[in-house]
């Protein structure tokens, strides 16, 4: 990643610090990052046609001759596949919403990873040296609560909301971002995280963003072998969290819709790859109880189950 100025490096670089490599290595992909505010460079031209018009404004998408581009949330992302080079622009750091700077370059990484037979999926992931679990479900299902609670028990963190998964040559989860996001009422259940919140001032629709290495030094990992898929479900009537076997179909229903809707365009084989993933490992419903401190016990129970 090449940053034209310290302001964008400070805002976007931290999410990738746990994946840092020796600068002498030849990169497989180069992302050039700049903003008009600090560089004085005029905004790039608008590319593509509107494909969606959410509350924050229209989303434009362009694809032609090995180049893809997307404009959304006051940013522009461009990838040229043949050159293995990408460009990312925003008017200025303050223009980016927190959910975008906490997990930067999502369109670029989605397109590029797909070309390398890796799928970017909507899910969290925690584990240890023997492997880990993929935690899937819609927003508000308990993914972040499960992953962040597990860190307090010594498990390693590969992701909170988006990770990359490959089926070949083995099922493996690759970390993309070293950040976690929590709703305000969930943050209250993690007092250790409160001093590390990166956006203490936020709007009602923004989640609190934390860099997991600030709260749990040494917890972020590059990835691990996938051992199981967990589908959290908030129960709350009892203190303990229970692990209940579920079907691959139920796990796919929790994983596929949010992944496909979150990433444009979906990879042509995305549904087939996700179906193969949930069929290849045990799948469980994680019935989340009222005591957050007991969630890691249930996750550890899954990891201790012989493959």
C-alpha positions, -999 to 999 in steps of 0.1 A, spaced: 0 0 0 14 34 -11 0 64 8 3 100 -6 6 116 28 5 107 65 -32 115 71 -45 86 51 -18 63 64 -28 71 99 -65 65 92 -63 34 70 -30 17 77 -37 6 113 -63 -20 102 -35 -39 85 -6 -35 109 -9 -72 121 -3 -83 84 29 -61 78 56 -76 56 92 -68 48 91 -40 23 117 -57 2 92 -85 -9 76 -81 -43 39 -73 -37 12 -94 -54 -10 -63 -54 -3 -26 -50 -29 -1 -37 -22 36 -43 -41 57 -17 -46 95 -17 -71 122 -7 -77 156 -23 -76 175 10 -40 168 20 -26 163 -16 -43 192 -33 -50 169 -63 -84 173 -80 -110 145 -75 -109 118 -101 -138 116 -126 -169 96 -118 -169 61 -133 -197 38 -141 -235 38 -137 -256 39 -105 -264 4 -93 -279 13 -59 -291 44 -41 -289 39 -3 -293 66 23 -257 78 20 -260 84 -17 -258 65 -50 -233 37 -56 -217 36 -91 -201 5 -106 -179 2 -138 -164 -28 -154 -145 -29 -187 -115 -46 -202 -100 -60 -170 -107 -28 -150 -133 -25 -122 -143 6 -104 -168 15 -76 -178 48 -62 -196 49 -29 -196 67 5 -175 95 -11 -147 72 -22 -135 57 -55 -120 23 -57 -103 11 -90 -86 -22 -98 -67 -31 -129 -63 -69 -128 -35 -73 -154 -13 -47 -137 -21 -60 -102 -25 -24 -92 -54 -5 -76 -62 31 -66 -83 44 -38 -94 81 -34 -115 100 -9 -120 138 -5 -103 137 29 -100 115 60 -130 132 77 -153 123 47 -150 86 53 -176 69 77 -161 48 105 -173 15 90 -152 23 59 -119 33 75 -122 4 100 -123 -21 71 -107 -3 41 -105 -12 4 -133 -38 6 -143 -37 -31 -107 -38 -42 -99 -68 -19 -131 -85 -29 -123 -84 -66 -87 -92 -63 -91 -121 -38 -118 -136 -60 -93 -137 -89 -70 -157 -67 -96 -183 -57 -101 -167 -22 -136 -156 -11 -142 -126 11 -170 -136 34 -191 -118 60 -181 -134 93 -157 -133 122 -130 -158 131 -112 -168 163 -89 -197 171 -56 -210 182 -25 -228 168 -46 -259 161 -72 -241 140 -102 -218 144 -139 -212 138 -158 -190 114 -186 -171 131 -214 -162 107 -248 -145 108 -267 -113 100 -257 -80 117 -268 -81 153 -267 -119 156 -238 -119 181 -207 -123 158 -188 -94 173 -198 -104 208 -186 -139 202 -152 -130 187 -143 -102 211 -154 -122 242 -131 -150 230 -101 -127 230 -103 -122 268 -99 -160 271 -67 -161 251 -80 -171 217 -65 -154 186 -84 -129 164 -85 -132 126 -116 -110 120 -148 -95 133 -169 -89 102 -150 -98 71 -124 -124 65 -110 -143 34 -115 -181 31 -99 -205 7 -110 -241 1 -78 -252 -16 -55 -269 -8 -72 -269 26 -99 -249 44 -81 -218 57 -92 -185 71 -71 -154 63 -73 -122 83 -80 -90 65 -85 -64 93 -74 -61 129 -105 -42 139 -137 -50 158 -170 -32 158 -197 -31 185 -231 -16 190 -233 9 220 -253 -15 242 -229 -43 235 -198 -21 242 -211 -17 278 -205 -55 283 -168 -51 274 -154 -24 298 -118 -34 288 -125 -22 253 -140 12 262 -106 31 266 -95 17 232 -124 29 211 -111 48 181 -143 68 175 -155 80 209 -177 106 191 -200 89 166 -235 91 151 -264 68 161 -259 45 131 -221 41 138 -206 13 158 -177 17 182 -145 7 164 -116 -9 184 -82 -21 173 -79 -55 189 -42 -52 195 -47 -21 217 -70 -40 240 -54 -75 237 -18 -72 226 -6 -102 205 -41 -114 198 -43 -107 161 -32 -134 138 -28 -138 100 -51 -168 100 -56 -205 108 -70 -237 95 -108 -238 96 -122 -263 121 -159 -254 123 -186 -229 115 -206 -213 143 -240 -196 140 -246 -174 171 -281 -169 183 -289 -147 213 -309 -166 239 -301 -148 271 -325 -165 295 -297 -186 310 -262 -176 319 -242 -202 300 -237 -205 263 -245 -238 246 -232 -255 215 -258 -273 195 -251 -292 162 -268 -277 132 -270 -285 95 -248 -272 67 -280 -257 51 -286 -236 82 -250 -224 83 -252 -215 46 -284 -196 52 -266 -175 78 -235 -170 57 -245 -166 21 -271 -138 20 -251 -112 40 -219 -121 21 -236 -117 -13 -255 -85 -5 -224 -69 11 -200 -73 -19 -206 -62 -55 -206 -79 -78 -208 -113 -62 -182 -138 -74 -198 -161 -100 -190 -192 -79 -196 -176 -45 -226 -196 -35 -210 -229 -46 -178 -222 -27 -197 -212 4 -218 -244 2 -187 -265 -1 -172 -247 29 -201 -255 53 -203 -291 41 -166 -296 47 -166 -289 85 -189 -294 115 -215 -266 119 -230 -255 152 -256 -231 166 -241 -211 194 -269 -203 218 -255 -172 235 -264 -169 272 -265 -138 294 -229 -140 307 -204 -128 281 -175 -143 301 -189 -178 295 -190 -176 257 -153 -186 253 -160 -219 271 -184 -229 243 -160 -218 216 -132 -237 233 -154 -268 235 -158 -267 197 -120 -263 192 -113 -292 215 -135 -316 196 -114 -339 175 -116 -332 138 
